[in-house]
Amino acid sequence: MMTRSGPVGSSASLRTATRSSTTTRLRRLASSSRASASWNRHGHYQASLAEFPTLDLIPAAWLHLTVQGIGFVDEVTDVEFSRLTDLVQRRLGALTPPTVTFHRPVVRPEAVYLPADPPEPVRSLRDVVRHAVAEVLGDDRVDQPVRPPGEYRPHVSLAYSNAEQDAEPIAKALSEVHAEPVSLTLGHVDLLTFHRDRRMYEWTRAIPLPIGGGGSTRV
């Protein structure tokens, strides 16, 4: 089973992703950039995937670009969360909102997603958020381990795999879609409380923090 990134069809097969059960402990905190309506101009790609019962299509309301995990809600106190929110907001305010482009989707073992290009501005954004999390919670409580440069691939998932599936028919369906690239300036990062009880990430709380004093995600 191949896991490398690349153009549509680069993975030999898709596998089921790990699912969260419905418990308070598994309700988690993360930083993410939520999608606006303009993100879903690539709805034609999702339409081409509708025939595959092994894929769970992600509704427009839940499209997002994950930046950095924070932790479980029962492990982050209200005081820590308040400090973290203030610090992330200050750090983001000093940045220039990054502009990225989404075009051709990638088929991976657990999902079909749109990579953000270029990835470097989002990686820099993640570093800022990650350092703020470490400063408030401590290095030993940072939710995700440090990755080598280039391993973090910012993206917006269009569908998650729910069963074993040959990737080739999916890649073929996507290759027949003709869509123009979409360029967006990411104007904010959201601190989210979310779960994955229904086979996709859904949040119950979202605190938008502007980047560079900006507002919502915009074209």
C-alpha positions as CSV (number, residue, x, y, z in Angstrom):
1,M,0.0,0.0,0.0
2,M,1.7,3.2,-1.2
3,T,1.5,6.4,0.9
4,R,3.6,8.8,-1.1
5,S,2.2,12.1,-2.3
6,G,2.0,13.1,-5.9
7,P,-0.6,13.7,-8.7
8,V,-4.0,12.1,-8.8
9,G,-3.7,8.4,-8.7
10,S,-0.3,8.2,-6.9
11,S,-1.7,5.8,-4.2
12,A,-2.3,2.2,-5.0
13,S,-5.3,1.9,-2.7
14,L,-7.3,3.7,0.0
15,R,-7.7,2.4,3.5
16,T,-10.1,3.3,6.4
17,A,-9.0,6.1,8.6
18,T,-9.0,5.7,12.4
19,R,-12.4,6.9,13.8
20,S,-13.0,8.6,17.1
21,S,-15.7,7.3,19.5
22,T,-18.2,9.6,21.2
23,T,-16.6,10.5,24.5
24,T,-15.8,13.7,26.2
25,R,-12.1,12.9,26.2
26,L,-12.1,12.6,22.4
27,R,-13.4,16.1,21.9
28,R,-10.3,17.9,20.9
29,L,-8.9,21.4,20.4
30,A,-7.0,22.4,17.2
31,S,-6.1,25.4,15.1
32,S,-7.5,25.4,11.6
33,S,-8.6,27.7,8.8
34,R,-12.2,27.0,8.1
35,A,-13.6,27.1,4.6
36,S,-15.7,29.9,3.1
37,A,-18.0,29.3,0.2
38,S,-15.3,30.1,-2.2
39,W,-13.3,27.0,-1.1
40,N,-15.9,24.8,-2.6
41,R,-15.5,26.0,-6.2
42,H,-14.0,22.6,-6.5
43,G,-17.4,21.0,-5.9
44,H,-17.1,19.4,-9.3
45,Y,-14.4,17.1,-7.9
46,Q,-16.7,16.0,-5.1
47,A,-19.5,15.4,-7.6
48,S,-17.2,13.1,-9.5
49,L,-16.7,11.1,-6.3
50,A,-20.3,10.7,-5.4
51,E,-20.5,7.3,-7.1
52,F,-18.0,5.7,-4.7
53,P,-19.7,4.4,-1.5
54,T,-16.3,3.8,0.0
55,L,-15.8,7.6,0.3
56,D,-17.4,9.9,2.8
57,L,-17.7,13.3,1.1
58,I,-17.1,16.3,3.4
59,P,-19.9,18.9,3.3
60,A,-18.9,22.5,2.5
61,A,-19.6,23.5,6.1
62,W,-16.8,21.2,7.4
63,L,-14.1,21.9,4.9
64,H,-11.0,23.1,6.6
65,L,-7.2,23.2,6.5
66,T,-5.7,21.8,9.7
67,V,-2.8,23.9,11.1
68,Q,-1.9,22.4,14.5
69,G,-3.5,20.2,17.1
70,I,-3.7,21.4,20.7
71,G,-5.0,18.6,22.8
72,F,-8.0,17.0,24.5
73,V,-10.5,19.4,26.1
74,D,-10.1,17.7,29.5
75,E,-6.4,18.3,29.4
76,V,-6.4,22.0,28.7
77,T,-7.7,24.2,31.5
78,D,-9.7,27.3,30.9
79,V,-6.8,29.5,32.1
80,E,-4.4,27.8,29.6
81,F,-6.9,28.1,26.8
82,S,-7.4,31.8,27.5
83,R,-3.6,32.4,27.6
84,L,-3.1,30.4,24.4
85,T,-5.9,32.3,22.6
86,D,-4.4,35.7,23.5
87,L,-0.8,34.6,22.6
88,V,-1.8,33.1,19.2
89,Q,-3.8,36.2,18.4
90,R,-0.8,38.5,19.1
91,R,1.5,36.3,17.1
92,L,-0.9,36.0,14.1
93,G,-1.4,39.8,14.2
94,A,2.2,40.3,13.3
95,L,2.1,38.1,10.2
96,T,1.1,38.7,6.6
97,P,-1.9,36.7,5.5
98,P,-0.7,33.9,3.2
99,T,-2.1,33.3,-0.3
100,V,-2.3,29.8,-1.6
101,T,-3.8,28.0,-4.6
102,F,-5.8,24.9,-4.8
103,H,-6.1,23.0,-8.0
104,R,-5.7,19.3,-8.7
105,P,-6.6,16.8,-6.0
106,V,-4.3,14.1,-4.6
107,V,-5.5,10.5,-3.8
108,R,-4.0,9.3,-0.5
109,P,-4.6,6.1,1.5
110,E,-7.1,7.7,3.8
111,A,-8.4,10.7,1.9
112,V,-8.7,12.7,-1.3
113,Y,-7.5,16.2,-0.8
114,L,-6.5,19.5,-2.4
115,P,-2.9,20.5,-1.6
116,A,-2.2,24.1,-0.8
117,D,0.4,25.6,-3.1
118,P,2.9,26.8,-2.2
119,P,3.0,25.0,1.2
120,E,5.7,27.1,2.7
121,P,3.6,30.1,3.9
122,V,1.2,27.7,5.7
123,R,4.1,25.8,7.2
124,S,5.4,29.1,8.6
125,L,2.0,29.9,9.9
126,R,1.9,26.5,11.6
127,D,5.3,27.1,13.2
128,V,4.0,30.3,14.8
129,V,1.0,28.5,16.2
130,R,3.0,25.5,17.3
131,H,5.5,27.7,19.2
132,A,2.7,29.5,21.0
133,V,1.2,26.2,22.0
134,A,4.6,25.0,23.4
135,E,5.1,28.3,25.2
136,V,1.8,28.1,27.0
137,L,1.4,24.3,27.5
138,G,5.1,23.2,27.4
139,D,7.0,21.3,24.8
140,D,6.0,17.9,26.3
141,R,2.3,18.8,25.7
142,V,2.5,19.8,22.1
143,D,-0.2,17.7,20.5
144,Q,1.8,16.5,17.4
145,P,5.5,15.7,17.2
146,V,7.9,17.9,15.3
147,R,8.0,16.8,11.7
148,P,11.0,17.2,9.3
149,P,10.7,20.1,6.8
150,G,8.3,19.2,4.1
151,E,6.5,16.4,5.9
152,Y,3.6,18.6,6.9
153,R,1.5,19.0,3.8
154,P,-1.2,21.7,4.2
155,H,-4.4,20.6,2.4
156,V,-8.2,20.6,2.3
157,S,-9.7,17.2,2.4
158,L,-12.6,16.5,0.0
159,A,-13.5,13.0,1.1
160,Y,-12.4,10.4,3.6
161,S,-12.0,6.7,2.9
162,N,-14.4,4.4,4.9
163,A,-13.2,1.0,3.4
164,E,-10.5,-0.6,1.3
165,Q,-10.7,0.7,-2.3
166,D,-8.6,0.6,-5.4
167,A,-7.5,4.1,-6.0
168,E,-7.3,3.9,-9.8
169,P,-11.1,4.3,-10.5
170,I,-11.1,7.3,-8.2
171,A,-8.1,8.8,-9.8
172,K,-9.7,8.3,-13.2
173,A,-12.9,10.0,-12.2
174,L,-11.0,13.0,-10.8
175,S,-8.8,13.3,-14.0
176,E,-11.9,13.8,-16.1
177,V,-12.9,16.9,-14.1
178,H,-11.9,20.2,-15.6
179,A,-11.7,22.9,-13.0
180,E,-9.7,26.2,-12.8
181,P,-7.3,26.7,-9.9
182,V,-8.6,28.7,-6.9
183,S,-6.3,31.2,-5.1
184,L,-7.2,32.3,-1.6
185,T,-5.7,34.6,1.0
186,L,-6.1,33.0,4.5
187,G,-7.3,35.8,6.7
188,H,-7.8,33.9,9.9
189,V,-7.0,30.9,12.0
190,D,-9.8,29.3,14.1
191,L,-9.3,27.6,17.4
192,L,-11.7,24.7,17.2
193,T,-13.3,22.3,19.6
194,F,-14.2,19.3,17.4
195,H,-15.0,15.6,17.3
196,R,-15.1,12.9,14.7
197,D,-18.1,11.0,15.9
198,R,-19.8,10.8,12.4
199,R,-16.8,9.8,10.3
200,M,-15.6,13.4,9.7
201,Y,-14.4,16.4,11.7
202,E,-17.2,18.6,13.0
203,W,-16.6,21.4,15.4
204,T,-18.9,22.6,18.2
205,R,-17.0,25.8,18.9
206,A,-14.9,28.1,16.7
207,I,-12.9,31.2,17.7
208,P,-11.6,33.1,14.7
209,L,-8.3,34.8,15.1
210,P,-7.3,37.2,12.4
211,I,-4.0,37.0,10.6
212,G,-2.3,40.4,10.3
213,G,-5.4,42.0,11.7
214,G,-7.5,40.7,8.8
215,G,-10.9,39.1,8.7
216,S,-12.4,36.0,7.0
217,T,-10.8,33.9,4.4
218,R,-11.0,35.7,1.1
219,V,-10.2,35.3,-2.6
